[in-house]
Every structure is written in C-alpha cells, then in structure tokens.
Amino acid sequence: IGMDQPSEKNTPATQNSLSGTWELQFMLNEAEKFGEMYKNRKPTIVFDLEAQRFSGNTSCNSYNGALTVNGQEIDFTTPIMMTKMFCEGGGESAYMKHLRAKYRFAFPDANTLVFMDGDVVVMKYGRKG
C-alpha cells in the first residue's frame, strides 16, 4: 500500500507568496518573438504587499499602480502610471497589453508565478533574487 505523496504541481498560493521581484519568462502568443523582443532586458514586476502597490519595468519604461488582490484573483485594470521614454520594437506594448487585465494567479512551484485566464497561462514569471 503506497502512501499519498503531497503534490508538487501547485504550491499553495498566498498573497504573501507574491512579495518580491519577478522576471517575465513567457507571454501567450509571443513565444516565437519573446527572445527578440526582450534580448537586452526582460520585463519585471515587483509586489509590495504592505504598501498595496505593484511596480516594475516593461524592459524600457518603469510602471506602477495600486495592487488589487482578492483571494486568487489579481486585477491590473486600475490605472497604471508609466515613464514615457521612447521604446524600440513591440516588447513594451505587447507586455502592457497582456498585463492590463484580471487574472487568477498560481505558483507551479515556489519560484514560478503564473497569471491565468481560465486554464490558460497568459504570463509566466520567475522569482528574481
């Protein structure tokens, strides 16, 4: 008789798990162009749960906004402030188009964060630092 092993497929998602800096590793519909769009710098997102804020870099400009988390749902449809440097290529616009939505978030492991629309992974981040 075998004993049930705890599943490592999904680490329990808690708001505290969001804390820290995450670097984008995948974006839906952009997999082929991902390396080219972000050859010098990948987008990042930083969650500050105490201040209820998020911030980051699109690979070109900095952005920040109010953090809205409800259970496993995260909402980026609130206003996001950004710096206005000129950015070559389509990396920034693709990133912001994907980011400005409501998602369910999950942690496939302790160092991976995914934003999901239904069962589809739209964005995947790796923990930095």
C-alpha positions as CSV (number, residue, x, y, z in Angstrom):
1,I,0.0,0.0,0.0
2,G,1.5,3.3,-1.2
3,M,1.3,6.4,0.8
4,D,0.0,9.5,-0.9
5,Q,2.8,11.9,-1.7
6,P,2.0,15.7,-1.5
7,S,1.7,17.1,-5.0
8,E,4.4,19.4,-6.0
9,K,2.4,20.5,-9.0
10,N,1.0,23.5,-7.2
11,T,2.4,25.3,-4.2
12,P,-0.5,26.8,-2.2
13,A,-0.9,30.4,-3.4
14,T,-1.0,33.0,-0.8
15,Q,-0.8,36.7,-1.2
16,N,2.4,36.7,0.8
17,S,3.9,34.4,-1.9
18,L,3.6,37.3,-4.3
19,S,6.0,39.5,-2.4
20,G,9.2,40.4,-4.2
21,T,10.6,40.8,-7.7
22,W,9.6,38.6,-10.7
23,E,11.0,38.5,-14.2
24,L,8.9,37.6,-17.2
25,Q,9.7,34.2,-18.8
26,F,6.7,33.6,-21.1
27,M,3.8,35.5,-22.7
28,L,0.9,33.9,-24.6
29,N,1.0,34.4,-28.3
30,E,4.5,35.9,-28.1
31,A,6.7,32.8,-27.6
32,E,8.3,32.9,-31.0
33,K,9.2,36.6,-30.7
34,F,9.9,36.7,-26.9
35,G,13.7,36.4,-27.2
36,E,13.9,39.1,-29.9
37,M,11.6,41.5,-28.1
38,Y,13.5,41.2,-24.8
39,K,17.0,40.5,-25.9
40,N,18.5,43.2,-23.6
41,R,16.2,43.2,-20.7
42,K,13.1,41.2,-19.7
43,P,10.1,42.9,-18.1
44,T,9.8,42.7,-14.3
45,I,7.1,43.1,-11.7
46,V,7.6,43.8,-8.0
47,F,4.8,43.3,-5.5
48,D,4.8,45.4,-2.2
49,L,2.0,43.9,-0.2
50,E,2.5,46.2,2.8
51,A,2.0,49.3,0.6
52,Q,-0.6,47.5,-1.6
53,R,1.4,48.5,-4.7
54,F,3.0,46.9,-7.7
55,S,5.8,48.3,-9.8
56,G,8.2,47.1,-12.5
57,N,9.9,47.7,-15.8
58,T,8.5,46.9,-19.2
59,S,12.0,46.3,-20.5
60,C,12.1,50.0,-21.3
61,N,9.9,52.1,-19.1
62,S,9.0,51.9,-15.4
63,Y,5.4,51.4,-14.3
64,N,3.5,51.2,-11.0
65,G,0.0,51.1,-9.7
66,A,-2.3,50.1,-6.8
67,L,-2.3,46.4,-6.1
68,T,-5.8,44.7,-6.1
69,V,-5.8,41.1,-4.9
70,N,-8.9,39.2,-3.9
71,G,-8.2,35.6,-2.9
72,Q,-6.5,34.1,-6.0
73,E,-7.6,36.9,-8.3
74,I,-5.3,39.8,-9.3
75,D,-6.6,42.9,-11.1
76,F,-4.4,45.1,-13.3
77,T,-7.3,47.1,-14.8
78,T,-6.8,50.0,-12.4
79,P,-4.8,53.0,-13.7
80,I,-1.1,52.2,-14.2
81,M,1.4,55.1,-14.3
82,M,4.4,54.8,-16.6
83,T,7.5,56.8,-17.6
84,K,7.5,57.9,-21.2
85,M,10.8,57.0,-22.8
86,F,10.8,56.0,-26.5
87,C,11.0,52.2,-26.8
88,E,12.0,50.4,-30.0
89,G,10.3,47.2,-31.0
90,G,6.9,45.9,-29.8
91,G,8.0,44.5,-26.5
92,E,6.6,47.2,-24.2
93,S,3.2,47.4,-26.0
94,A,2.9,43.6,-26.0
95,Y,3.7,43.4,-22.3
96,M,1.3,46.1,-21.3
97,K,-1.5,44.7,-23.5
98,H,-1.2,41.4,-21.6
99,L,-0.7,42.9,-18.2
100,R,-3.8,45.2,-18.2
101,A,-6.4,42.5,-17.3
102,K,-7.8,40.5,-14.4
103,Y,-6.2,37.1,-13.8
104,R,-6.2,34.1,-11.5
105,F,-2.6,33.7,-10.1
106,A,-0.9,30.4,-9.1
107,F,2.5,29.1,-8.2
108,P,3.5,25.9,-10.0
109,D,6.5,26.0,-7.6
110,A,8.0,28.4,-5.1
111,N,9.9,30.3,-7.8
112,T,7.3,30.5,-10.5
113,L,4.3,32.7,-10.7
114,V,1.7,32.4,-13.5
115,F,-1.2,34.6,-14.5
116,M,-4.1,32.6,-15.9
117,D,-7.2,33.3,-17.9
118,G,-9.4,30.2,-17.1
119,D,-6.9,27.3,-17.5
120,V,-4.7,29.1,-20.0
121,V,-1.3,30.5,-18.8
122,V,-1.1,34.0,-20.2
123,M,2.1,35.2,-18.4
124,K,4.8,33.3,-16.5
125,Y,7.4,34.9,-14.2
126,G,10.4,33.5,-12.4
127,R,11.4,34.8,-9.0
128,K,14.4,37.2,-9.0
129,G,16.9,37.4,-6.2
